[in-house]
Amino acid sequence: MVQQPQRDPCHAGTCVPAIKGDVLDAQGNPVDRYLVTIKINSSAFGVQYCPVGDESKMLQPGQFKFESADGRVFGDYTLTVVANDRTTPLSQDYQLSMTAITKANQWGIVFRHK
């Protein structure tokens, strides 16, 4: 699992706040959407799932994105890559704490199989 800075072209008030990232194989290629799903667990939203490359969200292969239409993204989250059965974990848990939306804490989350 690797975390890297990611530039966000959005400006305050013009974008839906989101938690997003990528799932890559050992060679750095996007993981097929039929293989894995991202599980997000938060006290505010409970447990949600997002297939990587979810076509309904117009995501590219390997990408995941959780949006908050009402702007509530602050809080503590646990993200895990799971098999599409939604029960088999394929990664360690990743803890994410969102305290404010600033350019300094806009990150892309990358799960990479080693």
N, CA, C and O atoms as a GROMACS GRO file, in nm:
protein
  456
    1MET      N    1   0.086  -0.117   0.000
    1MET     CA    2   0.000   0.000   0.000
    1MET      C    3   0.090   0.122   0.000
    1MET      O    4   0.183   0.131   0.080
    2VAL      N    5   0.063   0.216  -0.090
    2VAL     CA    6   0.144   0.336  -0.102
    2VAL      C    7   0.052   0.456  -0.104
    2VAL      O    8  -0.056   0.452  -0.164
    3GLN      N    9   0.093   0.563  -0.040
    3GLN     CA   10   0.015   0.686  -0.044
    3GLN      C   11   0.101   0.790  -0.114
    3GLN      O   12   0.219   0.804  -0.083
    4GLN      N   13   0.043   0.863  -0.207
    4GLN     CA   14   0.120   0.962  -0.280
    4GLN      C   15   0.040   1.090  -0.297
    4GLN      O   16  -0.083   1.085  -0.304
    5PRO      N   17   0.109   1.206  -0.305
    5PRO     CA   18   0.036   1.330  -0.327
    5PRO      C   19  -0.033   1.330  -0.463
    5PRO      O   20   0.017   1.272  -0.559
    6GLN      N   21  -0.145   1.392  -0.470
    6GLN     CA   22  -0.219   1.399  -0.596
    6GLN      C   23  -0.277   1.540  -0.611
    6GLN      O   24  -0.345   1.589  -0.522
    7ARG      N   25  -0.249   1.603  -0.721
    7ARG     CA   26  -0.305   1.735  -0.744
    7ARG      C   27  -0.453   1.723  -0.776
    7ARG      O   28  -0.496   1.634  -0.850
    8ASP      N   29  -0.528   1.814  -0.720
    8ASP     CA   30  -0.672   1.815  -0.743
    8ASP      C   31  -0.707   1.944  -0.815
    8ASP      O   32  -0.682   2.052  -0.761
    9PRO      N   33  -0.765   1.936  -0.935
    9PRO     CA   34  -0.795   2.058  -1.012
    9PRO      C   35  -0.916   2.134  -0.957
    9PRO      O   36  -0.951   2.240  -1.009
   10CYS      N   37  -0.981   2.081  -0.856
   10CYS     CA   38  -1.101   2.145  -0.803
   10CYS      C   39  -1.068   2.266  -0.718
   10CYS      O   40  -0.960   2.276  -0.660
   11HIS      N   41  -1.162   2.356  -0.712
   11HIS     CA   42  -1.152   2.472  -0.624
   11HIS      C   43  -1.267   2.463  -0.525
   11HIS      O   44  -1.370   2.403  -0.553
   12ALA      N   45  -1.248   2.524  -0.410
   12ALA     CA   46  -1.350   2.517  -0.305
   12ALA      C   47  -1.486   2.556  -0.360
   12ALA      O   48  -1.501   2.658  -0.429
   13GLY      N   49  -1.586   2.474  -0.329
   13GLY     CA   50  -1.722   2.504  -0.369
   13GLY      C   51  -1.762   2.455  -0.507
   13GLY      O   52  -1.878   2.467  -0.544
   14THR      N   53  -1.668   2.398  -0.583
   14THR     CA   54  -1.702   2.355  -0.719
   14THR      C   55  -1.700   2.203  -0.735
   14THR      O   56  -1.742   2.152  -0.839
   15CYS      N   57  -1.654   2.131  -0.635
   15CYS     CA   58  -1.643   1.986  -0.647
   15CYS      C   59  -1.713   1.916  -0.533
   15CYS      O   60  -1.726   1.970  -0.423
   16VAL      N   61  -1.758   1.796  -0.560
   16VAL     CA   62  -1.816   1.713  -0.455
   16VAL      C   63  -1.700   1.651  -0.378
   16VAL      O   64  -1.616   1.582  -0.437
   17PRO      N   65  -1.693   1.673  -0.246
   17PRO     CA   66  -1.584   1.612  -0.168
   17PRO      C   67  -1.586   1.461  -0.184
   17PRO      O   68  -1.693   1.399  -0.188
   18ALA      N   69  -1.468   1.401  -0.193
   18ALA     CA   70  -1.460   1.257  -0.218
   18ALA      C   71  -1.333   1.200  -0.160
   18ALA      O   72  -1.235   1.270  -0.136
   19ILE      N   73  -1.336   1.070  -0.138
   19ILE     CA   74  -1.218   0.991  -0.105
   19ILE      C   75  -1.196   0.902  -0.226
   19ILE      O   76  -1.285   0.825  -0.264
   20LYS      N   77  -1.079   0.911  -0.288
   20LYS     CA   78  -1.057   0.837  -0.412
   20LYS      C   79  -0.915   0.783  -0.418
   20LYS      O   80  -0.826   0.828  -0.347
   21GLY      N   81  -0.897   0.686  -0.506
   21GLY     CA   82  -0.765   0.629  -0.522
   21GLY      C   83  -0.763   0.520  -0.628
   21GLY      O   84  -0.855   0.509  -0.709
   22ASP      N   85  -0.657   0.440  -0.626
   22ASP     CA   86  -0.635   0.338  -0.726
   22ASP      C   87  -0.595   0.206  -0.661
   22ASP      O   88  -0.540   0.204  -0.551
   23VAL      N   89  -0.624   0.096  -0.732
   23VAL     CA   90  -0.578  -0.036  -0.691
   23VAL      C   91  -0.498  -0.092  -0.807
   23VAL      O   92  -0.549  -0.107  -0.918
   24LEU      N   93  -0.368  -0.123  -0.780
   24LEU     CA   94  -0.276  -0.166  -0.884
   24LEU      C   95  -0.219  -0.304  -0.852
   24LEU      O   96  -0.210  -0.344  -0.736
   25ASP      N   97  -0.181  -0.376  -0.958
   25ASP     CA   98  -0.114  -0.505  -0.936
   25ASP      C   99   0.035  -0.480  -0.913
   25ASP      O  100   0.078  -0.365  -0.909
   26ALA      N  101   0.113  -0.586  -0.900
   26ALA     CA  102   0.255  -0.574  -0.870
   26ALA      C  103   0.333  -0.503  -0.980
   26ALA      O  104   0.439  -0.446  -0.953
   27GLN      N  105   0.282  -0.505  -1.102
   27GLN     CA  106   0.349  -0.439  -1.214
   27GLN      C  107   0.302  -0.294  -1.232
   27GLN      O  108   0.350  -0.224  -1.321
   28GLY      N  109   0.209  -0.250  -1.148
   28GLY     CA  110   0.159  -0.113  -1.158
   28GLY      C  111   0.040  -0.096  -1.250
   28GLY      O  112   0.002   0.016  -1.282
   29ASN      N  113  -0.018  -0.206  -1.293
   29ASN     CA  114  -0.136  -0.201  -1.380
   29ASN      C  115  -0.264  -0.196  -1.299
   29ASN      O  116  -0.270  -0.255  -1.191
   30PRO      N  117  -0.368  -0.126  -1.347
   30PRO     CA  118  -0.495  -0.122  -1.275
   30PRO      C  119  -0.554  -0.263  -1.261
   30PRO      O  120  -0.546  -0.344  -1.353
   31VAL      N  121  -0.612  -0.290  -1.145
   31VAL     CA  122  -0.674  -0.420  -1.120
   31VAL      C  123  -0.812  -0.424  -1.186
   31VAL      O  124  -0.886  -0.326  -1.182
   32ASP      N  125  -0.844  -0.537  -1.245
   32ASP     CA  126  -0.972  -0.556  -1.313
   32ASP      C  127  -1.088  -0.537  -1.216
   32ASP      O  128  -1.082  -0.586  -1.103
   33ARG      N  129  -1.192  -0.468  -1.259
   33ARG     CA  130  -1.305  -0.437  -1.170
   33ARG      C  131  -1.382  -0.561  -1.126
   33ARG      O  132  -1.458  -0.555  -1.029
   34TYR      N  133  -1.363  -0.671  -1.195
   34TYR     CA  134  -1.434  -0.793  -1.155
   34TYR      C  135  -1.363  -0.868  -1.044
   34TYR      O  136  -1.416  -0.968  -0.993
   35LEU      N  137  -1.244  -0.822  -1.006
   35LEU     CA  138  -1.166  -0.894  -0.906
   35LEU      C  139  -1.179  -0.837  -0.766
   35LEU      O  140  -1.186  -0.913  -0.669
   36VAL      N  141  -1.181  -0.705  -0.754
   36VAL     CA  142  -1.177  -0.646  -0.620
   36VAL      C  143  -1.275  -0.531  -0.605
   36VAL      O  144  -1.322  -0.471  -0.701
   37THR      N  145  -1.305  -0.504  -0.478
   37THR     CA  146  -1.394  -0.396  -0.437
   37THR      C  147  -1.326  -0.325  -0.321
   37THR      O  148  -1.249  -0.386  -0.246
   38ILE      N  149  -1.354  -0.197  -0.305
   38ILE     CA  150  -1.303  -0.124  -0.190
   38ILE      C  151  -1.414  -0.115  -0.086
   38ILE      O  152  -1.527  -0.079  -0.118
   39LYS      N  153  -1.380  -0.148   0.037
   39LYS     CA  154  -1.473  -0.137   0.148
   39LYS      C  155  -1.431  -0.016   0.231
   39LYS      O  156  -1.315  -0.004   0.270
   40ILE      N  157  -1.526   0.073   0.258
   40ILE     CA  158  -1.499   0.187   0.345
   40ILE      C  159  -1.590   0.177   0.466
   40ILE      O  160  -1.709   0.150   0.454
   41ASN      N  161  -1.532   0.198   0.582
   41ASN     CA  162  -1.608   0.189   0.706
   41ASN      C  163  -1.588   0.319   0.783
   41ASN      O  164  -1.475   0.359   0.810
   42SER      N  165  -1.698   0.385   0.817
   42SER     CA  166  -1.689   0.509   0.893
   42SER      C  167  -1.804   0.517   0.992
   42SER      O  168  -1.910   0.459   0.972
   43SER      N  169  -1.780   0.591   1.098
   43SER     CA  170  -1.886   0.609   1.197
   43SER      C  171  -1.999   0.693   1.141
   43SER      O  172  -2.113   0.679   1.184
   44ALA      N  173  -1.969   0.781   1.046
   44ALA     CA  174  -2.072   0.870   0.990
   44ALA      C  175  -2.157   0.800   0.885
   44ALA      O  176  -2.278   0.822   0.880
   45PHE      N  177  -2.096   0.715   0.803
   45PHE     CA  178  -2.168   0.656   0.689
   45PHE      C  179  -2.184   0.505   0.698
   45PHE      O  180  -2.250   0.446   0.612
   46GLY      N  181  -2.126   0.442   0.798
   46GLY     CA  182  -2.133   0.297   0.807
   46GLY      C  183  -2.040   0.232   0.706
   46GLY      O  184  -1.936   0.288   0.672
   47VAL      N  185  -2.078   0.115   0.658
   47VAL     CA  186  -1.996   0.041   0.563
   47VAL      C  187  -2.052   0.059   0.423
   47VAL      O  188  -2.172   0.040   0.400
   48GLN      N  189  -1.966   0.096   0.328
   48GLN     CA  190  -2.004   0.110   0.188
   48GLN      C  191  -1.901   0.037   0.103
   48GLN      O  192  -1.788   0.014   0.147
   49TYR      N  193  -1.941   0.000  -0.018
   49TYR     CA  194  -1.852  -0.070  -0.110
   49TYR      C  195  -1.849   0.001  -0.244
   49TYR      O  196  -1.948   0.059  -0.287
   50CYS      N  197  -1.734  -0.004  -0.309
   50CYS     CA  198  -1.720   0.054  -0.443
   50CYS      C  199  -1.636  -0.041  -0.528
   50CYS      O  200  -1.517  -0.060  -0.498
   51PRO      N  201  -1.693  -0.101  -0.633
   51PRO     CA  202  -1.612  -0.180  -0.724
   51PRO      C  203  -1.510  -0.090  -0.792
   51PRO      O  204  -1.544   0.021  -0.834
   52VAL      N  205  -1.386  -0.135  -0.804
   52VAL     CA  206  -1.288  -0.052  -0.874
   52VAL      C  207  -1.327  -0.045  -1.021
   52VAL      O  208  -1.367  -0.145  -1.080
   53GLY      N  209  -1.316   0.074  -1.079
   53GLY     CA  210  -1.358   0.093  -1.217
   53GLY      C  211  -1.509   0.089  -1.232
   53GLY      O  212  -1.560   0.049  -1.337
   54ASP      N  213  -1.582   0.131  -1.130
   54ASP     CA  214  -1.729   0.130  -1.129
   54ASP      C  215  -1.782   0.214  -1.246
   54ASP      O  216  -1.770   0.336  -1.246
   55GLU      N  217  -1.840   0.147  -1.344
   55GLU     CA  218  -1.887   0.217  -1.464
   55GLU      C  219  -1.997   0.318  -1.434
   55GLU      O  220  -2.010   0.418  -1.504
   56SER      N  221  -2.077   0.292  -1.331
   56SER     CA  222  -2.185   0.386  -1.298
   56SER      C  223  -2.129   0.519  -1.248
   56SER      O  224  -2.198   0.620  -1.250
   57LYS      N  225  -2.003   0.519  -1.202
   57LYS     CA  226  -1.938   0.642  -1.157
   57LYS      C  227  -1.840   0.694  -1.261
   57LYS      O  228  -1.765   0.788  -1.236
   58MET      N  229  -1.840   0.631  -1.379
   58MET     CA  230  -1.751   0.667  -1.488
   58MET      C  231  -1.604   0.662  -1.446
   58MET      O  232  -1.526   0.751  -1.479
   59LEU      N  233  -1.568   0.558  -1.372
   59LEU     CA  234  -1.431   0.541  -1.326
   59LEU      C  235  -1.352   0.452  -1.420
   59LEU      O  236  -1.406   0.359  -1.480
   60GLN      N  237  -1.225   0.480  -1.434
   60GLN     CA  238  -1.135   0.399  -1.515
   60GLN      C  239  -1.102   0.270  -1.438
   60GLN      O  240  -1.121   0.265  -1.317
   61PRO      N  241  -1.053   0.166  -1.507
   61PRO     CA  242  -1.015   0.043  -1.438
   61PRO      C  243  -0.920   0.072  -1.322
   61PRO      O  244  -0.827   0.151  -1.334
   62GLY      N  245  -0.945   0.007  -1.210
   62GLY     CA  246  -0.860   0.022  -1.093
   62GLY      C  247  -0.893   0.140  -1.003
   62GLY      O  248  -0.842   0.146  -0.891
   63GLN      N  249  -0.976   0.233  -1.047
   63GLN     CA  250  -1.005   0.351  -0.966
   63GLN      C  251  -1.126   0.328  -0.876
   63GLN      O  252  -1.218   0.254  -0.911
   64PHE      N  253  -1.123   0.392  -0.759
   64PHE     CA  254  -1.239   0.390  -0.671
   64PHE      C  255  -1.265   0.531  -0.621
   64PHE      O  256  -1.174   0.615  -0.615
   65LYS      N  257  -1.390   0.557  -0.584
   65LYS     CA  258  -1.427   0.691  -0.539
   65LYS      C  259  -1.552   0.684  -0.453
   65LYS      O  260  -1.653   0.625  -0.493
   66PHE      N  261  -1.545   0.744  -0.335
   66PHE     CA  262  -1.660   0.757  -0.247
   66PHE      C  263  -1.690   0.906  -0.236
   66PHE      O  264  -1.605   0.983  -0.193
   67GLU      N  265  -1.810   0.946  -0.275
   67GLU     CA  266  -1.846   1.087  -0.275
   67GLU      C  267  -1.942   1.119  -0.161
   67GLU      O  268  -2.016   1.033  -0.113
   68SER      N  269  -1.938   1.245  -0.119
   68SER     CA  270  -2.030   1.294  -0.018
   68SER      C  271  -2.107   1.412  -0.076
   68SER      O  272  -2.056   1.524  -0.081
   69ALA      N  273  -2.227   1.386  -0.120
   69ALA     CA  274  -2.306   1.490  -0.186
   69ALA      C  275  -2.335   1.608  -0.094
   69ALA      O  276  -2.349   1.721  -0.141
   70ASP      N  277  -2.343   1.584   0.036
   70ASP     CA  278  -2.373   1.694   0.128
   70ASP      C  279  -2.246   1.757   0.187
   70ASP      O  280  -2.255   1.842   0.276
   71GLY      N  281  -2.130   1.715   0.139
   71GLY     CA  282  -2.006   1.777   0.182
   71GLY      C  283  -1.944   1.720   0.308
   71GLY      O  284  -1.837   1.764   0.349
   72ARG      N  285  -2.009   1.623   0.372
   72ARG     CA  286  -1.955   1.566   0.496
   72ARG      C  287  -1.850   1.460   0.463
   72ARG      O  288  -1.884   1.344   0.439
   73VAL      N  289  -1.725   1.499   0.463
   73VAL     CA  290  -1.618   1.401   0.443
   73VAL      C  291  -1.529   1.391   0.566
   73VAL      O  292  -1.439   1.307   0.570
   74PHE      N  293  -1.552   1.476   0.665
   74PHE     CA  294  -1.464   1.477   0.780
   74PHE      C  295  -1.494   1.358   0.871
   74PHE      O  296  -1.609   1.318   0.889
   75GLY      N  297  -1.389   1.304   0.928
   75GLY     CA  298  -1.405   1.191   1.018
   75GLY      C  299  -1.295   1.089   0.997
   75GLY      O  300  -1.198   1.113   0.925
   76ASP      N  301  -1.311   0.976   1.062
   76ASP     CA  302  -1.213   0.868   1.054
   76ASP      C  303  -1.270   0.755   0.969
   76ASP      O  304  -1.387   0.719   0.982
   77TYR      N  305  -1.187   0.700   0.882
   77TYR     CA  306  -1.229   0.596   0.789
   77TYR      C  307  -1.130   0.480   0.793
   77TYR      O  308  -1.012   0.498   0.823
   78THR      N  309  -1.180   0.363   0.762
   78THR     CA  310  -1.096   0.246   0.738
   78THR      C  311  -1.127   0.197   0.598
   78THR      O  312  -1.242   0.167   0.567
   79LEU      N  313  -1.024   0.188   0.513
   79LEU     CA  314  -1.041   0.137   0.377
   79LEU      C  315  -0.969   0.004   0.366
   79LEU      O  316  -0.859  -0.013   0.418
   80THR      N  317  -1.033  -0.090   0.296
   80THR     CA  318  -0.975  -0.223   0.276
   80THR      C  319  -1.009  -0.270   0.136
   80THR      O  320  -1.120  -0.251   0.088
   81VAL      N  321  -0.912  -0.332   0.068
   81VAL     CA  322  -0.940  -0.398  -0.058
   81VAL      C  323  -0.996  -0.535  -0.025
   81VAL      O  324  -0.934  -0.610   0.050
   82VAL      N  325  -1.113  -0.568  -0.080
   82VAL     CA  326  -1.175  -0.698  -0.055
   82VAL      C  327  -1.210  -0.764  -0.189
   82VAL      O  328  -1.224  -0.696  -0.291
   83ALA      N  329  -1.225  -0.896  -0.185
   83ALA     CA  330  -1.271  -0.967  -0.304
   83ALA      C  331  -1.415  -0.927  -0.331
   83ALA      O  332  -1.482  -0.872  -0.243
   84ASN      N  333  -1.463  -0.952  -0.449
   84ASN     CA  334  -1.600  -0.912  -0.484
   84ASN      C  335  -1.707  -0.983  -0.403
   84ASN      O  336  -1.824  -0.947  -0.410
   85ASP      N  337  -1.666  -1.085  -0.324
   85ASP     CA  338  -1.764  -1.146  -0.234
   85ASP      C  339  -1.791  -1.056  -0.114
   85ASP      O  340  -1.880  -1.084  -0.033
   86ARG      N  341  -1.713  -0.949  -0.102
   86ARG     CA  342  -1.724  -0.847   0.003
   86ARG      C  343  -1.692  -0.900   0.143
   86ARG      O  344  -1.719  -0.831   0.242
   87THR      N  345  -1.636  -1.018   0.152
   87THR     CA  346  -1.600  -1.072   0.284
   87THR      C  347  -1.452  -1.107   0.296
   87THR      O  348  -1.399  -1.108   0.407
   88THR      N  349  -1.385  -1.135   0.185
   88THR     CA  350  -1.246  -1.178   0.190
   88THR      C  351  -1.153  -1.058   0.176
   88THR      O  352  -1.145  -0.999   0.069
   89PRO      N  353  -1.081  -1.021   0.284
   89PRO     CA  354  -0.988  -0.907   0.274
   89PRO      C  355  -0.868  -0.942   0.189
   89PRO      O  356  -0.814  -1.052   0.199
   90LEU      N  357  -0.825  -0.848   0.105
   90LEU     CA  358  -0.709  -0.868   0.019
   90LEU      C  359  -0.597  -0.770   0.051
   90LEU      O  360  -0.492  -0.773  -0.013
   91SER      N  361  -0.619  -0.684   0.150
   91SER     CA  362  -0.516  -0.589   0.192
   91SER      C  363  -0.528  -0.567   0.341
   91SER      O  364  -0.625  -0.608   0.404
   92GLN      N  365  -0.428  -0.503   0.395
   92GLN     CA  366  -0.439  -0.457   0.533
   92GLN      C  367  -0.534  -0.338   0.534
   92GLN      O  368  -0.556  -0.274   0.431
   93ASP      N  369  -0.590  -0.309   0.650
   93ASP     CA  370  -0.674  -0.190   0.663
   93ASP      C  371  -0.588  -0.065   0.650
   93ASP      O  372  -0.475  -0.062   0.697
   94TYR      N  373  -0.644   0.036   0.587
   94TYR     CA  374  -0.579   0.166   0.575
   94TYR      C  375  -0.662   0.267   0.653
   94TYR      O  376  -0.780   0.287   0.623
   95GLN      N  377  -0.601   0.332   0.751
   95GLN     CA  378  -0.672   0.429   0.833
   95GLN      C  379  -0.655   0.568   0.772
   95GLN      O  380  -0.544   0.609   0.739
   96LEU      N  381  -0.765   0.638   0.759
   96LEU     CA  382  -0.764   0.771   0.699
   96LEU      C  383  -0.845   0.863   0.789
   96LEU      O  384  -0.957   0.831   0.828
   97SER      N  385  -0.787   0.977   0.822
   97SER     CA  386  -0.858   1.075   0.904
   97SER      C  387  -0.866   1.206   0.827
   97SER      O  388  -0.764   1.266   0.794
   98MET      N  389  -0.987   1.249   0.798
   98MET     CA  390  -1.010   1.374   0.726
   98MET      C  391  -1.051   1.480   0.827
   98MET      O  392  -1.155   1.468   0.892
   99THR      N  393  -0.968   1.584   0.842
   99THR     CA  394  -0.998   1.689   0.938
   99THR      C  395  -1.033   1.821   0.872
   99THR      O  396  -1.101   1.904   0.932
  100ALA      N  397  -0.987   1.842   0.749
  100ALA     CA  398  -1.016   1.966   0.677
  100ALA      C  399  -0.985   1.944   0.530
  100ALA      O  400  -0.902   1.860   0.496
  101ILE      N  401  -1.050   2.019   0.445
  101ILE     CA  402  -1.019   2.014   0.302
  101ILE      C  403  -0.925   2.128   0.270
  101ILE      O  404  -0.965   2.245   0.266
  102THR      N  405  -0.800   2.094   0.248
  102THR     CA  406  -0.699   2.192   0.209
  102THR      C  407  -0.613   2.128   0.102
  102THR      O  408  -0.613   2.006   0.085
  103LYS      N  409  -0.538   2.210   0.031
  103LYS     CA  410  -0.448   2.156  -0.071
  103LYS      C  411  -0.342   2.068  -0.008
  103LYS      O  412  -0.290   1.977  -0.074
  104ALA      N  413  -0.309   2.094   0.120
  104ALA     CA  414  -0.204   2.017   0.185
  104ALA      C  415  -0.246   1.874   0.215
  104ALA      O  416  -0.160   1.787   0.228
  105ASN      N  417  -0.377   1.846   0.227
  105ASN     CA  418  -0.416   1.709   0.262
  105ASN      C  419  -0.499   1.642   0.154
  105ASN      O  420  -0.578   1.552   0.183
  106GLN      N  421  -0.482   1.684   0.029
  106GLN     CA  422  -0.547   1.615  -0.082
  106GLN      C  423  -0.452   1.508  -0.130
  106GLN      O  424  -0.347   1.536  -0.187
  107TRP      N  425  -0.492   1.383  -0.107
  107TRP     CA  426  -0.406   1.270  -0.137
  107TRP      C  427  -0.480   1.170  -0.224
  107TRP      O  428  -0.602   1.156  -0.216
  108GLY      N  429  -0.403   1.101  -0.306
  108GLY     CA  430  -0.455   0.986  -0.378
  108GLY      C  431  -0.412   0.862  -0.303
  108GLY      O  432  -0.294   0.849  -0.269
  109ILE      N  433  -0.503   0.772  -0.278
  109ILE     CA  434  -0.470   0.650  -0.206
  109ILE      C  435  -0.443   0.541  -0.308
  109ILE      O  436  -0.526   0.516  -0.396
  110VAL      N  437  -0.329   0.477  -0.298
  110VAL     CA  438  -0.292   0.373  -0.393
  110VAL      C  439  -0.267   0.243  -0.317
  110VAL      O  440  -0.176   0.235  -0.234
  111PHE      N  441  -0.349   0.141  -0.347
  111PHE     CA  442  -0.323   0.006  -0.297
  111PHE      C  443  -0.246  -0.065  -0.407
  111PHE      O  444  -0.296  -0.078  -0.519
  112ARG      N  445  -0.126  -0.112  -0.377
  112ARG     CA  446  -0.046  -0.179  -0.478
  112ARG      C  447   0.000  -0.314  -0.426
  112ARG      O  448   0.063  -0.324  -0.321
  113HIS      N  449  -0.033  -0.418  -0.502
  113HIS     CA  450   0.008  -0.555  -0.465
  113HIS      C  451   0.157  -0.567  -0.487
  113HIS      O  452   0.209  -0.530  -0.592
  114LYS      N  453   0.227  -0.620  -0.386
  114LYS     CA  454   0.373  -0.634  -0.398
  114LYS      C  455   0.412  -0.777  -0.422
  114LYS      O  456   0.531  -0.807  -0.434
   0.00000   0.00000   0.00000
